[in-house]
Amino acid sequence: MSLGPPPPGYRDALRAFKAGDLRRAITLLERVRKARPEDIRVRTLAAMLDARQGRLEQSERAFTSIIDDCPDEQTAFGIRHQLAILHLQQRRLDDALAQIDRALATAPDSPVLLSAKADMLLTAGRRDEADALL
């Protein structure tokens, strides 16, 4: 599924988020959400903002809902990566690895996902597996 071009203002909100300007990202994203509340990218960025603000349970529910609404795993794999990061923040390593493995099933050669999994394995003290993966 092609998501098409992002809604107006989305890129500005994303840039503010990446720059750590959460207040600006929230303000910009609220405008975008009014125009395109169901857009997967908009919902994902909102969930990422929730996580960054410590609202981990709310963020997890949002990511799970977004994944459920994705028409296929190709669309969901990046969101699974975000959910894995969230699980790691919650110290739920098994859940994080499960999400990364599901994402890797769709994008097995993704350097970002492979690196994330290796980092998770190292965190779990599973160095041999991490080395083999890399």
TIRO-2110 file (N, C-alpha, C; in Angstrom, 1 decimal):
// TIRO-2110
0.8, -1.2, 0.0, N, 1, A
0.0, 0.0, 0.0, CA, 1, A
0.9, 1.2, 0.0, C, 1, A
0.6, 2.1, -0.9, N, 2, A
1.4, 3.4, -0.9, CA, 2, A
0.6, 4.4, -0.1, C, 2, A
1.3, 5.1, 0.8, N, 3, A
0.6, 6.0, 1.6, CA, 3, A
0.4, 7.4, 0.9, C, 3, A
1.0, 7.5, -0.2, N, 4, A
0.9, 8.8, -0.9, CA, 4, A
1.8, 9.8, -0.2, C, 4, A
1.7, 11.1, -0.7, N, 5, A
2.5, 12.1, 0.0, CA, 5, A
2.0, 12.4, 1.4, C, 5, A
2.9, 12.8, 2.2, N, 6, A
2.5, 13.1, 3.6, CA, 6, A
1.6, 14.3, 3.7, C, 6, A
0.7, 14.4, 4.7, N, 7, A
-0.1, 15.6, 4.8, CA, 7, A
0.7, 16.8, 5.0, C, 7, A
0.1, 18.0, 4.6, N, 8, A
0.8, 19.2, 4.8, CA, 8, A
1.1, 19.5, 6.3, C, 8, A
2.3, 19.9, 6.5, N, 9, A
2.7, 20.1, 7.9, CA, 9, A
3.4, 18.9, 8.6, C, 9, A
3.2, 17.7, 8.1, N, 10, A
3.7, 16.5, 8.7, CA, 10, A
5.3, 16.6, 8.8, C, 10, A
5.9, 16.9, 7.7, N, 11, A
7.4, 17.0, 7.7, CA, 11, A
7.9, 18.0, 8.7, C, 11, A
7.2, 19.1, 8.8, N, 12, A
7.7, 20.1, 9.8, CA, 12, A
7.6, 19.5, 11.2, C, 12, A
6.5, 18.8, 11.5, N, 13, A
6.3, 18.2, 12.8, CA, 13, A
7.4, 17.2, 13.1, C, 13, A
7.7, 16.4, 12.1, N, 14, A
8.7, 15.3, 12.2, CA, 14, A
10.1, 15.9, 12.4, C, 14, A
10.4, 17.0, 11.7, N, 15, A
11.7, 17.7, 11.9, CA, 15, A
11.8, 18.2, 13.3, C, 15, A
10.7, 18.8, 13.8, N, 16, A
10.7, 19.3, 15.2, CA, 16, A
10.9, 18.2, 16.2, C, 16, A
10.2, 17.1, 16.0, N, 17, A
10.4, 15.9, 16.8, CA, 17, A
11.9, 15.5, 16.9, C, 17, A
12.4, 15.3, 15.7, N, 18, A
13.8, 14.8, 15.6, CA, 18, A
14.8, 15.8, 16.2, C, 18, A
14.5, 17.1, 16.1, N, 19, A
15.3, 18.1, 16.7, CA, 19, A
15.1, 18.2, 18.3, C, 19, A
14.2, 17.4, 18.8, N, 20, A
13.9, 17.5, 20.2, CA, 20, A
13.0, 18.6, 20.7, C, 20, A
12.4, 19.3, 19.8, N, 21, A
11.5, 20.4, 20.1, CA, 21, A
10.1, 19.8, 20.2, C, 21, A
9.9, 19.2, 21.3, N, 22, A
8.6, 18.4, 21.4, CA, 22, A
7.4, 19.4, 21.5, C, 22, A
7.5, 20.5, 22.1, N, 23, A
6.4, 21.5, 22.2, CA, 23, A
6.0, 21.9, 20.8, C, 23, A
7.0, 22.2, 19.9, N, 24, A
6.7, 22.6, 18.5, CA, 24, A
6.1, 21.4, 17.8, C, 24, A
6.7, 20.2, 18.0, N, 25, A
6.2, 19.0, 17.2, CA, 25, A
4.7, 18.8, 17.6, C, 25, A
4.4, 18.9, 18.9, N, 26, A
3.0, 18.7, 19.3, CA, 26, A
2.1, 19.7, 18.7, C, 26, A
2.5, 20.9, 18.7, N, 27, A
1.6, 22.0, 18.1, CA, 27, A
1.4, 21.7, 16.6, C, 27, A
2.5, 21.5, 15.9, N, 28, A
2.4, 21.2, 14.5, CA, 28, A
1.6, 20.0, 14.2, C, 28, A
1.8, 18.9, 14.9, N, 29, A
1.1, 17.7, 14.7, CA, 29, A
-0.4, 17.8, 15.0, C, 29, A
-0.8, 18.6, 15.9, N, 30, A
-2.2, 18.8, 16.2, CA, 30, A
-2.9, 19.4, 15.0, C, 30, A
-2.3, 20.3, 14.3, N, 31, A
-2.9, 20.9, 13.1, CA, 31, A
-3.0, 19.8, 12.0, C, 31, A
-2.0, 19.0, 11.9, N, 32, A
-2.0, 17.9, 10.9, CA, 32, A
-3.1, 16.9, 11.2, C, 32, A
-3.2, 16.6, 12.5, N, 33, A
-4.2, 15.5, 12.9, CA, 33, A
-5.6, 16.0, 12.6, C, 33, A
-5.9, 17.3, 12.7, N, 34, A
-7.2, 17.8, 12.4, CA, 34, A
-7.6, 17.5, 10.9, C, 34, A
-6.6, 17.6, 10.0, N, 35, A
-6.8, 17.4, 8.6, CA, 35, A
-6.8, 15.9, 8.2, C, 35, A
-5.9, 15.1, 8.9, N, 36, A
-5.8, 13.7, 8.5, CA, 36, A
-5.6, 12.8, 9.7, C, 36, A
-6.6, 12.7, 10.5, N, 37, A
-6.5, 11.9, 11.8, CA, 37, A
-6.2, 10.5, 11.6, C, 37, A
-6.5, 9.9, 10.5, N, 38, A
-6.3, 8.4, 10.3, CA, 38, A
-5.0, 8.1, 9.5, C, 38, A
-4.3, 9.1, 9.1, N, 39, A
-3.0, 8.8, 8.4, CA, 39, A
-2.1, 8.1, 9.3, C, 39, A
-1.5, 7.0, 8.8, N, 40, A
-0.7, 6.1, 9.6, CA, 40, A
0.6, 6.9, 10.1, C, 40, A
1.1, 7.7, 9.3, N, 41, A
2.3, 8.5, 9.7, CA, 41, A
2.0, 9.4, 10.8, C, 41, A
0.9, 10.1, 10.7, N, 42, A
0.5, 11.1, 11.7, CA, 42, A
0.2, 10.3, 13.0, C, 42, A
-0.5, 9.2, 13.0, N, 43, A
-0.7, 8.4, 14.2, CA, 43, A
0.6, 7.9, 14.8, C, 43, A
1.5, 7.5, 13.9, N, 44, A
2.8, 7.0, 14.4, CA, 44, A
3.6, 8.0, 15.1, C, 44, A
3.7, 9.2, 14.5, N, 45, A
4.4, 10.3, 15.1, CA, 45, A
3.8, 10.7, 16.5, C, 45, A
2.4, 10.7, 16.5, N, 46, A
1.8, 11.0, 17.8, CA, 46, A
2.1, 10.0, 18.9, C, 46, A
2.2, 8.7, 18.5, N, 47, A
2.6, 7.6, 19.4, CA, 47, A
4.1, 7.8, 19.9, C, 47, A
4.9, 8.2, 18.9, N, 48, A
6.3, 8.5, 19.3, CA, 48, A
6.4, 9.6, 20.3, C, 48, A
5.6, 10.7, 20.0, N, 49, A
5.6, 11.8, 21.0, CA, 49, A
5.1, 11.4, 22.4, C, 49, A
4.1, 10.5, 22.4, N, 50, A
3.6, 10.0, 23.7, CA, 50, A
4.8, 9.3, 24.4, C, 50, A
5.5, 8.4, 23.7, N, 51, A
6.6, 7.7, 24.3, CA, 51, A
7.7, 8.6, 24.8, C, 51, A
8.0, 9.6, 24.0, N, 52, A
9.1, 10.6, 24.4, CA, 52, A
8.7, 11.3, 25.6, C, 52, A
7.4, 11.5, 25.8, N, 53, A
6.9, 12.2, 27.0, CA, 53, A
6.6, 11.3, 28.2, C, 53, A
7.0, 10.0, 28.1, N, 54, A
6.8, 9.1, 29.2, CA, 54, A
5.5, 8.4, 29.3, C, 54, A
4.6, 8.6, 28.3, N, 55, A
3.3, 8.0, 28.3, CA, 55, A
3.4, 6.7, 27.5, C, 55, A
4.1, 5.7, 28.2, N, 56, A
4.5, 4.5, 27.5, CA, 56, A
3.3, 3.6, 27.2, C, 56, A
2.4, 3.5, 28.2, N, 57, A
1.2, 2.6, 27.9, CA, 57, A
0.3, 3.1, 26.8, C, 57, A
0.1, 4.4, 26.8, N, 58, A
-0.7, 5.1, 25.8, CA, 58, A
0.0, 4.9, 24.4, C, 58, A
1.3, 5.1, 24.4, N, 59, A
2.1, 4.9, 23.2, CA, 59, A
2.0, 3.4, 22.7, C, 59, A
2.1, 2.5, 23.6, N, 60, A
2.0, 1.1, 23.2, CA, 60, A
0.6, 0.8, 22.6, C, 60, A
-0.4, 1.2, 23.2, N, 61, A
-1.8, 1.0, 22.7, CA, 61, A
-1.9, 1.6, 21.3, C, 61, A
-1.4, 2.8, 21.1, N, 62, A
-1.5, 3.5, 19.8, CA, 62, A
-0.7, 2.7, 18.8, C, 62, A
0.5, 2.3, 19.1, N, 63, A
1.3, 1.5, 18.1, CA, 63, A
0.6, 0.2, 17.7, C, 63, A
0.0, -0.5, 18.7, N, 64, A
-0.7, -1.7, 18.5, CA, 64, A
-1.9, -1.5, 17.6, C, 64, A
-2.6, -0.4, 17.8, N, 65, A
-3.8, -0.1, 17.0, CA, 65, A
-3.4, 0.2, 15.6, C, 65, A
-2.3, 1.0, 15.4, N, 66, A
-1.8, 1.3, 14.1, CA, 66, A
-1.4, 0.1, 13.3, C, 66, A
-0.7, -0.8, 14.0, N, 67, A
-0.3, -2.1, 13.3, CA, 67, A
-1.5, -2.9, 12.9, C, 67, A
-2.5, -2.9, 13.8, N, 68, A
-3.8, -3.6, 13.5, CA, 68, A
-4.5, -3.0, 12.2, C, 68, A
-4.3, -1.7, 12.1, N, 69, A
-5.0, -1.0, 11.0, CA, 69, A
-4.2, -1.1, 9.6, C, 69, A
-2.9, -1.5, 9.7, N, 70, A
-2.1, -1.6, 8.5, CA, 70, A
-2.6, -2.7, 7.6, C, 70, A
-2.7, -2.5, 6.3, N, 71, A
-3.2, -3.5, 5.4, CA, 71, A
-2.3, -4.6, 5.2, C, 71, A
-1.0, -4.5, 5.5, N, 72, A
0.0, -5.6, 5.3, CA, 72, A
1.2, -5.3, 6.1, C, 72, A
2.0, -6.3, 6.2, N, 73, A
3.3, -6.2, 7.0, CA, 73, A
4.3, -5.3, 6.4, C, 73, A
4.2, -5.1, 5.1, N, 74, A
5.1, -4.1, 4.5, CA, 74, A
4.9, -2.7, 5.1, C, 74, A
3.6, -2.4, 5.3, N, 75, A
3.3, -1.1, 5.8, CA, 75, A
3.6, -1.0, 7.3, C, 75, A
3.5, -2.2, 8.0, N, 76, A
3.6, -2.2, 9.5, CA, 76, A
5.1, -2.3, 10.0, C, 76, A
6.0, -2.7, 9.1, N, 77, A
7.3, -3.1, 9.7, CA, 77, A
8.0, -2.0, 10.4, C, 77, A
7.9, -0.7, 9.9, N, 78, A
8.6, 0.4, 10.6, CA, 78, A
7.9, 0.7, 12.0, C, 78, A
6.6, 0.5, 12.0, N, 79, A
5.9, 0.7, 13.3, CA, 79, A
6.2, -0.4, 14.3, C, 79, A
6.4, -1.6, 13.8, N, 80, A
6.9, -2.7, 14.7, CA, 80, A
8.3, -2.3, 15.3, C, 80, A
9.1, -1.7, 14.5, N, 81, A
10.4, -1.2, 15.0, CA, 81, A
10.2, -0.2, 16.1, C, 81, A
9.3, 0.7, 15.9, N, 82, A
9.1, 1.7, 17.0, CA, 82, A
8.5, 1.0, 18.2, C, 82, A
7.6, 0.0, 18.0, N, 83, A
7.0, -0.7, 19.2, CA, 83, A
8.1, -1.5, 19.9, C, 83, A
9.1, -2.0, 19.1, N, 84, A
10.2, -2.8, 19.8, CA, 84, A
11.0, -1.8, 20.6, C, 84, A
11.3, -0.6, 20.1, N, 85, A
12.0, 0.4, 20.9, CA, 85, A
11.3, 0.7, 22.2, C, 85, A
10.0, 0.8, 22.1, N, 86, A
9.2, 1.1, 23.3, CA, 86, A
9.2, 0.0, 24.3, C, 86, A
9.1, -1.3, 23.8, N, 87, A
9.2, -2.4, 24.7, CA, 87, A
10.6, -2.4, 25.4, C, 87, A
11.6, -2.0, 24.7, N, 88, A
13.0, -2.0, 25.3, CA, 88, A
13.0, -1.0, 26.4, C, 88, A
12.3, 0.2, 26.2, N, 89, A
12.2, 1.2, 27.2, CA, 89, A
11.5, 0.7, 28.4, C, 89, A
10.6, -0.2, 28.2, N, 90, A
9.8, -0.8, 29.3, CA, 90, A
10.5, -2.0, 29.9, C, 90, A
11.7, -2.3, 29.4, N, 91, A
12.5, -3.5, 29.8, CA, 91, A
11.8, -4.8, 29.6, C, 91, A
11.1, -4.9, 28.4, N, 92, A
10.4, -6.1, 28.0, CA, 92, A
11.2, -6.6, 26.7, C, 92, A
12.3, -7.1, 27.0, N, 93, A
13.3, -7.6, 26.0, CA, 93, A
12.6, -8.6, 25.0, C, 93, A
12.0, -9.6, 25.6, N, 94, A
11.4, -10.7, 24.8, CA, 94, A
10.3, -10.1, 23.8, C, 94, A
9.5, -9.2, 24.3, N, 95, A
8.5, -8.5, 23.4, CA, 95, A
9.2, -7.7, 22.3, C, 95, A
10.3, -7.0, 22.7, N, 96, A
11.0, -6.2, 21.8, CA, 96, A
11.6, -7.0, 20.7, C, 96, A
12.2, -8.1, 21.1, N, 97, A
12.8, -9.1, 20.1, CA, 97, A
11.7, -9.7, 19.2, C, 97, A
10.6, -10.0, 19.7, N, 98, A
9.5, -10.5, 18.9, CA, 98, A
9.1, -9.5, 17.8, C, 98, A
9.0, -8.2, 18.2, N, 99, A
8.6, -7.2, 17.2, CA, 99, A
9.6, -7.0, 16.2, C, 99, A
10.9, -7.0, 16.6, N, 100, A
12.0, -6.9, 15.6, CA, 100, A
12.0, -8.1, 14.7, C, 100, A
11.8, -9.3, 15.2, N, 101, A
11.8, -10.5, 14.3, CA, 101, A
10.6, -10.4, 13.3, C, 101, A
9.5, -9.9, 13.7, N, 102, A
8.3, -9.8, 12.8, CA, 102, A
8.7, -8.7, 11.7, C, 102, A
9.3, -7.6, 12.1, N, 103, A
9.7, -6.6, 11.2, CA, 103, A
10.8, -7.2, 10.2, C, 103, A
11.7, -7.9, 10.7, N, 104, A
12.7, -8.5, 9.9, CA, 104, A
12.2, -9.5, 8.9, C, 104, A
11.1, -10.1, 9.2, N, 105, A
10.4, -11.1, 8.3, CA, 105, A
10.0, -10.4, 7.0, C, 105, A
9.7, -9.1, 7.1, N, 106, A
9.3, -8.3, 6.0, CA, 106, A
10.5, -7.6, 5.3, C, 106, A
11.5, -7.2, 6.1, N, 107, A
12.7, -6.5, 5.6, CA, 107, A
13.9, -7.1, 6.2, C, 107, A
14.3, -8.4, 5.7, N, 108, A
15.3, -9.1, 6.3, CA, 108, A
16.7, -8.5, 6.1, C, 108, A
16.9, -7.7, 5.2, N, 109, A
18.2, -7.1, 5.0, CA, 109, A
18.4, -5.7, 5.5, C, 109, A
17.4, -5.2, 6.3, N, 110, A
17.4, -3.9, 6.8, CA, 110, A
18.5, -3.7, 7.8, C, 110, A
19.5, -2.8, 7.5, N, 111, A
20.6, -2.6, 8.4, CA, 111, A
20.1, -2.0, 9.7, C, 111, A
19.1, -1.2, 9.7, N, 112, A
18.6, -0.5, 10.9, CA, 112, A
18.0, -1.6, 11.8, C, 112, A
17.2, -2.5, 11.2, N, 113, A
16.6, -3.6, 12.0, CA, 113, A
17.6, -4.6, 12.5, C, 113, A
18.5, -4.9, 11.7, N, 114, A
19.6, -5.9, 12.1, CA, 114, A
20.4, -5.3, 13.2, C, 114, A
20.8, -4.0, 13.1, N, 115, A
21.5, -3.4, 14.2, CA, 115, A
20.7, -3.3, 15.5, C, 115, A
19.4, -3.0, 15.3, N, 116, A
18.6, -2.9, 16.5, CA, 116, A
18.5, -4.3, 17.2, C, 116, A
18.3, -5.3, 16.4, N, 117, A
18.3, -6.6, 17.0, CA, 117, A
19.6, -7.0, 17.7, C, 117, A
20.7, -6.7, 17.0, N, 118, A
22.0, -7.0, 17.6, CA, 118, A
22.2, -6.2, 19.0, C, 118, A
21.8, -5.0, 19.0, N, 119, A
21.9, -4.2, 20.3, CA, 119, A
21.0, -4.9, 21.3, C, 119, A
19.8, -5.3, 21.0, N, 120, A
18.9, -6.0, 21.9, CA, 120, A
19.5, -7.3, 22.5, C, 120, A
20.1, -8.0, 21.6, N, 121, A
20.8, -9.3, 22.0, CA, 121, A
22.0, -9.0, 22.9, C, 121, A
22.7, -8.0, 22.6, N, 122, A
23.8, -7.6, 23.5, CA, 122, A
23.3, -7.2, 24.9, C, 122, A
22.2, -6.4, 24.9, N, 123, A
21.6, -6.0, 26.1, CA, 123, A
21.2, -7.3, 27.0, C, 123, A
20.7, -8.3, 26.3, N, 124, A
20.3, -9.6, 26.9, CA, 124, A
21.5, -10.4, 27.3, C, 124, A
22.7, -10.0, 27.0, N, 125, A
23.9, -10.8, 27.3, CA, 125, A
24.1, -11.9, 26.3, C, 125, A
23.5, -11.8, 25.1, N, 126, A
23.6, -12.9, 24.1, CA, 126, A
24.6, -12.5, 23.0, C, 126, A
25.8, -12.3, 23.4, N, 127, A
26.8, -11.7, 22.5, CA, 127, A
27.1, -12.6, 21.3, C, 127, A
27.1, -13.9, 21.5, N, 128, A
27.4, -14.8, 20.3, CA, 128, A
26.3, -14.6, 19.3, C, 128, A
25.1, -14.5, 19.7, N, 129, A
24.0, -14.4, 18.7, CA, 129, A
24.1, -13.0, 18.0, C, 129, A
24.5, -12.0, 18.8, N, 130, A
24.6, -10.6, 18.2, CA, 130, A
25.7, -10.6, 17.2, C, 130, A
26.9, -11.2, 17.6, N, 131, A
28.0, -11.3, 16.7, CA, 131, A
27.6, -12.0, 15.4, C, 131, A
27.0, -13.2, 15.5, N, 132, A
26.6, -13.9, 14.3, CA, 132, A
25.6, -13.1, 13.4, C, 132, A
24.7, -12.4, 14.1, N, 133, A
23.8, -11.6, 13.3, CA, 133, A
24.5, -10.5, 12.5, C, 133, A
25.5, -9.9, 13.1, N, 134, A
26.2, -8.8, 12.4, CA, 134, A
27.2, -9.4, 11.4, C, 134, A
END
